[in-house]
Amino acid sequence: MASTDHILSSAPADVAAAAAAAAARPKRVRTGCLTCRERHLKCDEGVPDCQNCKKSNRECKRGVRLNFIDTQVKTPPITPPTDEWNLSFQDESRDIASEYRGGLSRYANVANEFSNVTLKEEQAYDFPDAMSNPLIEAPVLAHQQLPSQPTFTTGPADPYAGPLPAALPDHGPDHHQRHTSTTSDSTFSSHTLGGVSSYSNGDQSLTSASETRESLTDPQELLYMQVFVEEVGIWMDSMDPYKHFSRLLPFDSLQEPMLLNAFLACGARHLTLVNSAYEDKIALNYYTTSSTLLLRQMQNPYRDTFICATTAVILNVYEIMTERALQRMNHIAGARALIKECGWNARSIGIGAACFWLNVGMELLSCLNFNWQVAWNPDDWGVDMNFDHGGESGREEIWTHRIVWIVANIANYRASMTSRPGDHPQDPVRLQNKYEEWKRWKDWIDGWELRIPRTMRPLGYLHPFRATSKSHFPEVWLIKRTTIVARLFYHTGLCLLAQTNPMATTDPQITQEMRNLEMHHARELCGIVAHVKDRGVASVALRSLAIAGECLTDRDEQDEVIGIFEKICQQTGWRIGFIFDALRKKWGRTDDIPQQNPGYPSSTTALPPPPKMPPMGIVNPQFAKADFQQAEHPYQKYYVPPIQAPAHHAYNSF
């Protein structure tokens, strides 16, 4: 003890004082509340509320506070090549931050980080913005040149998390970044189509690509999904017996953010078409987010190509619903190329069949408008054209697919009839060859009508003088939506054949027969559209109705067709004023164009200069590069060929 006292007494006085001060200093609190930590106060660790928070009447926040630092990773200038190992860089900080409330909001938007990327346009033709109907007009042939491809590891890393150049230009600081977290600061005052929205941006940011959820809990997202299912998905499923887009895929989208954002973009876009109170930028931001996630997946050789193809098809639907040319058709060729990469065709089942028929159906309607040939040869679709198969009731979609195949060939035939320099219209050999081709398709479409099941024929038929609707067209009652679509294509095909019989130019009797055939099927088609109550048919019927309307000569019938178009415009929001102009010009009624029509632009809107239209009779130029085997394929410099064929997806739709 004496030796110890001697040591303590010999210690310097300042060291002893420092030791005493350290012993008296309070220990650092490790489990205090976040409120005291933010105020730099010592917390007494009281629960549920500490004394500091009680005295200051503050919320006593509990939890773990994490600080997120955004580190920009750049590709090293030199990566030494070797066969023994591979080097890759993967930044998962955003994924980790997304697990915490407000964590991801500390980061800049992925889509905006690369907004300085310049887009090179390869525009072959100009299309007027007035031609905004998704199922009628052809889009701008502008495709973006995308940056170079990144280097990947050979292991199945999922998904690629490296920097992604933006798919679209920056939309400003108020960019509504989607799909975000499971909560939202945005609210809508009404959940009806006629309601007025109250939108606030809030602290929202792009979510992790691996986010999943059980159900939609955001009222805004729920509204947009409901609109998609009830207004958009129904016509997308018009040839699909399983209704993938309106019944199955919405559930799968809860586990796939890029698919979910594509759905929400279409739903939000439809709202802007039918109600000007909704902002167009919301739909555009959903679209941008989905496109960004899709292009990120296109850089991953181990991607699920099925989901990528489905997302591209839906994004293409959004694009044909828009009006601004520069925002349109970034995915039209990409969707077709992905469909081919998946090996989807008419023999596919499930989501493959749904995407294939939606894609070729939209192309066919566009070709009918512009008098083009379809890019995908119908003989390569793989359609079962044996009329001995599928004659029983309940398989109406098979016959719908067959009539689409027939009308696609008729569209190709009509396009081939376009006069070109050097042609001799009265060449007897050419006329005979064309007539034989015409007769072939006339036999096909007549055979289809004879062999279809009873359920594809009208259940009710009233002549105009017996109907109570005061319509000038017969009331044709068809039950199933796919049956209505099939009958529309059937009557459209016969109207086109009646207009393109090569022998009608040499024989007056044949001319009158073709005129009677054309008028009969035009009135039948108008009767179907005039009395149908299924909104899912309206969007598909526009081009067929326009073809039938051109045939009419009676002024009352013409006025009723205009009324039908106005009704469809109110239901769907399509800007179809150009159809009114084309019909009145065809009818010789250019003097009675109304000052304001639902399908016309506002009188204060500056009209664009006359566009340079593409020539008729050519193969659809929109799909000229819709193949990844070509040198200038879609998604240039994003696309990385898949290493393995896509496996069967675990979801019920894939």
C-alpha positions in Angstrom: 0.0 0.0 0.0 2.9 2.3 0.8 4.4 1.7 -2.6 1.1 2.5 -4.3 0.7 5.8 -2.4 4.2 6.7 -3.3 3.4 6.2 -7.0 0.2 8.2 -6.9 1.9 11.0 -5.0 4.7 11.1 -7.5 2.4 11.5 -10.5 2.3 15.0 -12.0 -0.5 17.1 -10.8 -1.9 17.8 -14.3 -2.2 14.1 -15.1 -4.2 13.5 -12.0 -6.5 16.4 -12.7 -7.2 15.0 -16.2 -8.0 11.6 -14.9 -10.4 13.1 -12.4 -12.1 15.1 -15.1 -12.5 12.0 -17.3 -14.1 10.1 -14.4 -16.6 12.9 -13.8 -17.5 13.3 -17.5 -20.9 11.7 -18.3 -20.9 8.6 -20.5 -22.0 9.0 -24.2 -25.6 7.9 -24.7 -25.9 5.2 -27.3 -29.7 4.5 -27.1 -31.0 8.0 -26.9 -33.8 9.5 -29.1 -33.1 11.0 -32.5 -34.7 14.3 -31.4 -32.1 14.9 -28.8 -29.3 13.9 -31.2 -30.5 16.4 -33.7 -30.6 19.1 -30.9 -27.2 18.0 -29.7 -28.5 17.3 -26.2 -27.9 14.5 -23.8 -30.9 12.2 -23.7 -31.9 10.5 -20.4 -33.1 7.5 -22.5 -36.6 7.7 -21.0 -39.4 5.8 -22.7 -41.7 6.3 -24.3 -40.7 10.0 -24.2 -37.5 11.4 -22.7 -37.5 14.4 -20.3 -36.0 16.8 -22.9 -38.8 16.0 -25.4 -41.5 16.3 -22.7 -40.3 19.7 -21.6 -40.0 21.1 -25.1 -43.2 19.4 -26.3 -41.4 17.7 -29.1 -41.9 14.3 -30.8 -39.6 11.8 -29.3 -38.3 10.0 -32.4 -36.7 6.6 -32.0 -34.7 4.5 -34.4 -31.4 4.4 -36.1 -30.2 7.4 -38.1 -28.1 6.6 -41.2 -26.2 9.1 -43.2 -26.1 8.5 -46.9 -23.3 9.9 -49.0 -23.8 9.8 -52.8 -20.5 8.7 -54.4 -20.2 8.9 -58.1 -18.4 5.9 -59.5 -16.8 6.3 -62.9 -15.5 3.5 -65.1 -11.8 3.1 -64.7 -9.8 4.2 -67.8 -8.1 0.8 -68.1 -9.4 -2.6 -67.1 -6.7 -5.2 -67.5 -8.0 -8.1 -69.6 -7.6 -11.6 -68.4 -9.1 -15.0 -68.8 -8.8 -16.0 -65.1 -10.9 -13.3 -63.5 -13.3 -10.5 -64.3 -13.7 -7.1 -62.8 -16.9 -5.2 -62.4 -18.2 -2.3 -60.3 -21.5 -2.5 -58.6 -23.0 0.3 -56.5 -25.8 -0.9 -54.2 -26.0 2.3 -52.1 -29.3 3.3 -53.6 -30.8 -0.1 -53.0 -29.7 0.1 -49.4 -30.9 3.6 -48.9 -34.3 2.8 -50.4 -35.0 0.5 -47.4 -35.1 3.6 -45.1 -37.6 6.4 -45.1 -36.2 9.4 -46.8 -32.9 7.7 -47.6 -33.2 7.6 -51.3 -34.4 11.2 -51.5 -30.8 12.2 -50.6 -29.7 11.0 -54.0 -30.1 12.7 -57.3 -32.6 11.3 -59.8 -31.0 8.5 -61.9 -32.9 9.7 -65.0 -31.7 13.3 -64.6 -28.0 12.5 -63.8 -27.4 11.9 -67.5 -29.7 14.6 -68.9 -26.8 16.0 -70.9 -26.9 13.1 -73.3 -27.7 14.4 -76.8 -30.2 12.5 -78.8 -29.6 12.1 -82.5 -32.8 11.9 -84.5 -33.1 9.9 -87.7 -36.3 11.3 -89.0 -37.4 9.9 -92.3 -40.9 11.5 -92.5 -42.9 14.1 -90.6 -46.2 13.3 -89.2 -48.7 15.9 -88.0 -49.4 16.1 -84.3 -53.1 16.2 -85.1 -52.9 12.6 -86.1 -52.7 11.5 -82.5 -55.0 8.5 -82.5 -53.1 5.5 -81.3 -54.7 3.0 -83.6 -54.9 5.2 -86.6 -51.9 7.3 -87.2 -48.2 6.4 -87.7 -45.7 7.9 -85.4 -42.6 10.0 -86.0 -39.8 7.9 -87.3 -37.3 9.2 -84.9 -35.0 6.9 -83.0 -32.5 7.9 -80.4 -28.8 7.2 -80.6 -27.9 5.8 -77.2 -24.5 5.7 -75.4 -22.0 2.9 -75.5 -22.5 -0.5 -73.8 -21.0 -1.2 -70.5 -18.8 -4.2 -69.6 -20.4 -7.1 -67.8 -19.2 -9.9 -65.7 -19.8 -13.4 -66.9 -21.7 -14.4 -63.7 -25.5 -14.1 -63.4 -25.4 -10.8 -61.4 -28.9 -9.4 -61.3 -29.6 -6.7 -62.2 -27.0 -4.3 -63.7 -26.7 -1.4 -61.3 -24.2 0.7 -63.2 -24.8 4.2 -64.5 -27.7 4.4 -67.0 -28.0 7.2 -69.6 -31.4 8.8 -69.5 -34.0 7.6 -72.0 -35.5 11.0 -72.4 -34.4 14.6 -71.7 -34.6 16.1 -68.3 -38.1 17.4 -67.4 -37.1 20.0 -64.8 -36.7 20.0 -61.1 -40.3 19.1 -60.4 -39.9 15.7 -62.1 -42.3 13.3 -60.5 -40.0 10.3 -60.2 -41.8 7.0 -60.3 -42.2 4.3 -59.2 -41.2 5.4 -55.7 -41.9 4.1 -52.2 -45.0 2.5 -50.8 -46.1 5.8 -49.4 -46.8 9.0 -51.1 -47.4 12.7 -50.2 -49.6 13.1 -53.2 -53.4 13.2 -52.9 -56.3 13.4 -55.2 -59.5 15.1 -54.2 -61.5 12.8 -56.3 -61.2 9.2 -57.6 -63.6 9.6 -60.5 -62.7 10.4 -64.0 -64.4 13.8 -63.7 -62.7 14.7 -60.5 -60.1 17.4 -60.1 -56.7 16.3 -58.9 -54.6 18.0 -56.2 -51.0 16.9 -56.9 -48.0 17.7 -54.8 -44.6 16.4 -55.5 -43.2 15.8 -52.0 -40.0 13.9 -51.2 -40.3 11.1 -53.7 -37.6 9.3 -55.6 -36.9 6.4 -57.8 -37.3 3.0 -56.1 -35.1 0.0 -56.2 -35.6 -2.2 -59.1 -36.2 -5.1 -56.7 -39.1 -3.5 -54.8 -42.1 -5.7 -54.4 -45.4 -5.1 -52.6 -48.6 -6.9 -51.7 -51.0 -4.3 -53.1 -51.3 -0.7 -54.1 -51.6 1.6 -51.1 -51.1 5.0 -52.7 -54.5 6.5 -53.7 -53.0 8.2 -56.8 -51.4 5.0 -58.0 -54.6 3.1 -57.3 -56.6 5.6 -59.4 -54.3 5.3 -62.3 -54.3 1.5 -62.2 -58.1 1.4 -62.1 -58.2 3.7 -65.1 -55.8 1.5 -67.0 -57.7 -1.7 -66.2 -61.2 -0.3 -66.9 -60.4 2.0 -69.8 -57.1 1.0 -71.6 -56.5 -2.6 -70.8 -59.9 -3.7 -72.1 -59.2 -2.8 -75.7 -55.6 -4.1 -75.4 -57.2 -7.5 -74.4 -59.7 -7.4 -77.3 -58.1 -10.4 -79.0 -56.8 -12.2 -75.8 -59.1 -14.8 -74.2 -57.2 -14.7 -70.9 -57.2 -10.8 -70.6 -53.6 -10.6 -69.5 -53.4 -6.8 -69.6 -56.5 -6.1 -67.6 -56.7 -9.1 -65.3 -53.4 -10.8 -64.8 -50.4 -8.5 -65.5 -51.6 -5.8 -63.0 -50.9 -8.4 -60.2 -47.5 -9.3 -61.6 -46.6 -5.6 -61.8 -46.6 -5.4 -58.0 -43.3 -7.3 -58.2 -41.9 -5.5 -61.3 -41.5 -1.7 -60.9 -40.8 -1.1 -64.6 -44.0 -2.9 -65.5 -46.0 -1.1 -62.8 -44.7 2.3 -64.0 -45.8 1.4 -67.6 -49.3 0.6 -66.4 -49.5 3.8 -64.4 -48.3 5.9 -67.3 -51.1 4.6 -69.6 -53.7 5.1 -66.9 -52.5 8.7 -66.1 -52.3 9.4 -69.8 -55.9 8.3 -70.4 -57.0 10.7 -67.6 -55.3 13.6 -69.3 -57.1 12.8 -72.5 -60.6 12.8 -71.0 -60.1 15.4 -68.3 -57.8 18.4 -68.7 -57.7 18.8 -64.9 -55.1 16.1 -64.8 -51.5 17.0 -65.6 -49.8 15.4 -68.6 -46.4 15.5 -66.9 -47.4 12.9 -64.3 -48.0 10.3 -67.0 -44.8 11.4 -68.8 -42.7 10.9 -65.6 -44.1 7.4 -65.1 -43.2 6.7 -68.7 -39.7 8.1 -68.2 -39.1 6.0 -65.1 -40.3 2.8 -66.8 -38.2 3.5 -69.8 -35.1 4.1 -67.7 -35.6 0.8 -65.9 -36.2 -1.0 -69.2 -33.0 0.3 -70.7 -31.1 -0.7 -67.6 -32.4 -4.2 -68.1 -31.4 -4.1 -71.8 -27.8 -3.8 -70.6 -28.1 -6.9 -68.5 -27.4 -10.1 -70.5 -29.2 -12.2 -67.8 -32.4 -10.1 -68.0 -35.8 -11.6 -68.2 -36.6 -10.9 -71.8 -40.3 -11.8 -71.4 -40.8 -9.0 -68.9 -38.8 -6.6 -71.0 -40.8 -7.3 -74.1 -44.1 -6.9 -72.2 -43.0 -3.6 -70.7 -41.9 -2.3 -74.2 -45.3 -3.3 -75.6 -47.1 -1.3 -72.9 -44.8 1.7 -73.3 -45.6 1.6 -77.0 -49.3 1.8 -76.1 -48.5 4.9 -74.0 -46.6 6.4 -76.9 -49.5 6.0 -79.4 -51.7 7.7 -76.8 -49.5 10.9 -76.8 -49.6 13.9 -79.0 -46.1 15.3 -78.9 -44.0 13.9 -81.6 -40.6 13.9 -79.8 -42.0 11.9 -77.0 -43.4 9.2 -79.2 -42.3 5.9 -80.7 -39.1 5.3 -78.7 -40.3 1.7 -78.2 -42.3 0.8 -81.3 -39.4 -0.9 -83.1 -38.0 -2.1 -79.7 -41.2 -3.8 -78.8 -41.3 -5.7 -82.1 -37.6 -6.6 -81.8 -38.1 -8.0 -78.3 -41.2 -9.9 -79.4 -39.1 -11.6 -82.1 -36.2 -12.2 -79.6 -38.7 -14.0 -77.3 -39.8 -16.1 -80.2 -43.4 -15.0 -79.8 -45.8 -15.5 -82.7 -49.3 -16.7 -83.4 -48.5 -20.1 -82.0 -47.4 -18.7 -78.7 -49.6 -19.0 -75.6 -50.0 -16.8 -72.5 -48.5 -13.4 -72.4 -46.5 -14.1 -75.6 -49.7 -14.5 -77.6 -51.3 -11.4 -75.9 -48.3 -9.2 -76.8 -48.0 -10.6 -80.3 -51.6 -10.0 -81.3 -51.7 -6.5 -79.7 -48.5 -5.5 -81.6 -49.5 -6.8 -85.0 -53.1 -5.5 -84.5 -51.9 -2.0 -83.9 -49.5 -2.2 -86.9 -52.4 -3.3 -89.1 -54.6 -0.4 -88.1 -51.8 2.0 -88.8 -51.1 0.4 -92.2 -54.8 0.7 -93.1 -54.6 4.4 -92.4 -51.5 5.1 -94.4 -52.0 2.4 -97.1 -48.8 0.6 -96.2 -47.8 -3.0 -96.2 -47.4 -4.7 -92.9 -43.7 -5.2 -92.0 -44.1 -8.7 -90.5 -45.2 -10.9 -93.4 -48.5 -12.6 -92.3 -47.3 -15.9 -93.8 -44.6 -15.9 -91.1 -47.0 -15.3 -88.2 -47.8 -19.0 -87.8 -51.6 -18.7 -87.9 -53.6 -21.9 -88.1 -55.7 -21.2 -91.1 -57.3 -24.7 -91.2 -61.0 -23.8 -90.9 -61.7 -27.3 -89.8 -60.1 -26.5 -86.5 -61.7 -24.3 -83.8 -65.3 -24.4 -85.1 -66.8 -25.0 -81.6 -68.2 -22.2 -79.5 -65.9 -20.6 -76.9 -62.9 -20.3 -79.2 -63.9 -17.1 -80.9 -60.4 -15.6 -80.5 -59.0 -18.2 -83.0 -61.3 -16.8 -85.6 -60.5 -13.3 -84.7 -56.8 -14.1 -85.3 -57.7 -15.6 -88.7 -59.6 -12.5 -89.9 -56.7 -10.3 -88.8 -54.4 -12.5 -90.9 -56.8 -12.2 -93.9 -57.2 -8.4 -93.5 -53.4 -8.0 -93.2 -53.0 -9.7 -96.5 -55.7 -7.5 -98.0 -53.9 -4.5 -96.7 -50.7 -5.7 -98.4 -52.7 -6.3 -101.6 -54.2 -2.8 -101.5 -50.8 -1.2 -100.9 -49.4 -3.1 -103.9 -52.1 -1.6 -106.1 -50.7 1.9 -105.5 -49.7 3.4 -108.8 -46.0 3.9 -109.3 -44.0 5.7 -112.1 -43.7 3.4 -115.1 -46.8 1.3 -114.3 -49.3 0.7 -117.1 -52.8 0.5 -115.4 -54.4 -1.1 -118.5 -51.7 -3.8 -118.9 -53.9 -7.0 -119.4 -51.3 -9.3 -117.8 -50.9 -7.1 -114.8 -54.7 -6.8 -114.4 -55.1 -10.5 -114.7 -52.4 -11.2 -112.1 -53.9 -8.7 -109.7 -57.4 -10.0 -110.2 -56.3 -13.5 -109.3 -54.7 -12.2 -106.1 -57.9 -10.3 -105.4 -60.0 -13.4 -106.0 -57.8 -15.4 -103.6 -58.4 -13.0 -100.7 -62.1 -12.7 -101.6 -62.3 -16.5 -101.3 -60.5 -16.5 -98.0 -62.8 -13.9 -96.4 -65.9 -15.6 -97.7 -64.7 -18.9 -96.4 -64.1 -17.3 -93.0 -67.7 -16.0 -92.9 -69.1 -19.5 -93.8 -67.1 -21.4 -91.2 -67.2 -19.2 -88.1 -69.2 -20.6 -85.1 -72.7 -19.4 -84.4 -71.6 -17.3 -81.5 -69.7 -15.0 -83.8 -72.9 -14.1 -85.7 -75.4 -11.4 -84.5 -77.8 -12.5 -81.8 -80.1 -9.6 -82.8 -80.6 -7.7 -86.0 -83.0 -4.8 -86.5 -83.4 -2.9 -89.8 -83.4 0.9 -89.3 -87.1 1.3 -89.8 -87.8 -1.2 -87.0 -85.2 0.1 -84.5 -86.1 2.6 -81.7 -82.7 4.3 -81.8 -83.6 6.5 -84.8 -80.4 5.4 -86.4 -79.9 5.2 -90.1 -78.0 2.0 -89.8 -79.1 -1.4 -88.8 -78.9 -2.4 -85.1 -76.5 -5.3 -85.0 -76.2 -7.0 -81.6 -73.0 -9.0 -81.0 -72.2 -10.3 -77.5 -68.5 -11.0 -77.1 -65.9 -8.2 -77.5 -63.6 -10.3 -79.6 -66.6 -11.2 -81.9 -67.3 -7.5 -82.4 -63.6 -6.8 -83.3 -63.7 -9.8 -85.7 -66.8 -8.5 -87.4 -65.3 -5.0 -87.7 -62.3 -6.5 -89.5 -64.5 -8.6 -91.7 -66.6 -5.7 -92.9 -63.4 -3.6 -93.3 -61.8 -6.2 -95.4 -64.7 -6.5 -97.8 -64.9 -2.7 -98.1 -61.3 -2.6 -99.2 -61.8 -5.5 -101.6 -64.7 -3.8 -103.2 -62.6 -0.6 -103.7 -59.6 -2.5 -105.2 -61.2 -5.0 -107.7 -58.9 -4.4 -110.8 -61.7 -5.5 -113.2 -64.0 -2.8 -112.0 -62.1 -0.3 -114.2 -63.0 -2.2 -117.3 -66.5 -3.5 -116.7 -69.4 -1.2 -115.7 -71.4 -4.1 -114.3 -68.6 -5.2 -112.0 -68.2 -1.6 -111.0 -71.8 -1.4 -109.8 -71.6 -4.8 -108.1 -68.5 -3.6 -106.2 -70.3 -0.4 -105.3 -73.3 -2.3 -103.9 -70.9 -4.6 -101.9 -69.0 -1.7 -100.5 -72.2 0.2 -99.4 -73.7 -2.9 -97.8 -70.7 -3.7 -95.6 -70.1 0.0 -94.8 -73.6 0.3 -93.4 -73.2 -3.0 -91.5 -70.0 -1.8 -90.0 -71.5 1.6 -89.0 -74.5 -0.3 -87.5 -72.2 -2.3 -85.2 -70.2 0.8 -84.0 -73.3 2.9 -83.6 -75.0 0.5 -81.2 -72.2 -1.1 -79.3 -72.0 -0.2 -75.7 -68.6 -1.8 -75.0 -66.0 0.9 -74.5 -63.3 -1.6 -75.2 -64.3 -1.6 -78.8 -64.4 2.1 -79.4 -60.6 2.6 -79.8 -60.3 -0.4 -82.2 -63.3 0.7 -84.3 -62.0 4.1 -85.3 -60.1 3.1 -88.4 -62.7 0.7 -89.6 -65.4 3.4 -89.1 -63.3 5.9 -91.0 -63.0 3.5 -94.0 -66.7 2.8 -93.9 -67.6 6.4 -93.6 -65.8 7.3 -96.7 -68.2 5.1 -98.7 -71.4 6.9 -97.6 -73.2 9.3 -99.9 -76.3 10.1 -97.9 -76.0 13.3 -95.9 -78.0 12.0 -92.9 -75.8 8.9 -92.7 -72.7 11.1 -92.9 -73.9 13.3 -90.1 -74.6 10.2 -87.9 -71.0 8.9 -88.6 -69.7 12.3 -87.4 -71.8 11.9 -84.3 -70.4 8.5 -83.6 -66.9 9.8 -83.9 -67.7 12.6 -81.4 -69.1 10.1 -79.0 -66.0 8.0 -79.2 -63.9 11.2 -78.8 -65.7 11.9 -75.5 -65.2 8.4 -74.2 -61.6 7.9 -75.2 -60.2 11.4 -75.5 -58.5 10.7 -78.9 -57.8 13.8 -80.9 -59.5 12.7 -84.1 -60.2 16.1 -85.7 -58.1 15.1 -88.7 -60.6 12.2 -89.4 -63.4 14.8 -89.6 -61.4 16.8 -92.1 -60.6 13.8 -94.2 -64.2 12.6 -94.3 -65.6 16.0 -95.2 -63.1 16.3 -97.9 -64.0 12.9 -99.2 -67.7 13.9 -99.1 -67.1 17.3 -100.7 -68.3 19.1 -97.6 -65.3 21.2 -96.8 -67.4 24.3 -96.2 -69.3 23.0 -93.1 -66.3 22.2 -90.8 -67.3 23.4 -87.3 -65.4 26.1 -85.6 -64.8 24.0 -82.5 -65.1 20.2 -82.3 -64.0 17.8 -79.5 -61.4 16.3 -81.8 -60.0 19.6 -83.1 -57.3 21.7 -81.5 -58.2 24.9 -79.8 -58.6 28.0 -82.0 -55.7 29.6 -80.2 -53.4 26.7 -81.0 -50.8 27.4 -83.7 -51.2 24.9 -86.4 -48.1 23.1 -87.6 -46.8 23.6 -91.2 -48.1 21.0 -93.8 -46.2 17.8 -93.0 -44.2 15.7 -95.4 -46.2 12.5 -95.6 -44.6 9.1 -96.4 -45.4 7.5 -99.7 -48.2 5.0 -99.9 -47.7 1.4 -100.9 -44.4 1.0 -99.1 -43.6 -1.5 -96.3 -44.3 0.1 -92.9 -41.3 2.2 -92.3 -41.8 2.3 -88.5 -40.5 -1.3 -88.3 -37.7 -1.0 -90.8 -35.1 -1.6 -88.0 -37.2 -3.8 -85.6 -34.7 -6.6 -85.4 -31.7 -6.9 -83.2 -29.9 -8.8 -85.9 -29.6 -5.6 -88.0 -26.7 -3.2 -87.6 -29.0 -0.3 -86.7 -31.3 -2.1 -84.4 -33.5 -0.6 -81.6 -32.0 0.6 -78.3 -28.7 1.3 -80.0 -25.7 1.1 -77.6 -28.0 0.0 -74.7 -28.7 -3.5 -76.1 -26.6 -6.4 -74.9 -27.5 -9.8 -76.4 -28.9 -12.2 -73.8 -26.5 -14.9 -72.9 -29.3 -17.5 -72.4 -32.8 -17.9 -73.6 -35.4 -16.6 -71.2 -36.6 -19.2 -68.9 -40.2 -19.8 -68.0 -41.2 -17.0 -65.6 -42.4 -17.8 -62.1 -45.4 -15.4 -62.4 -48.7 -16.7 -63.5 -48.7 -14.6 -66.7 -45.3 -15.4 -68.1 
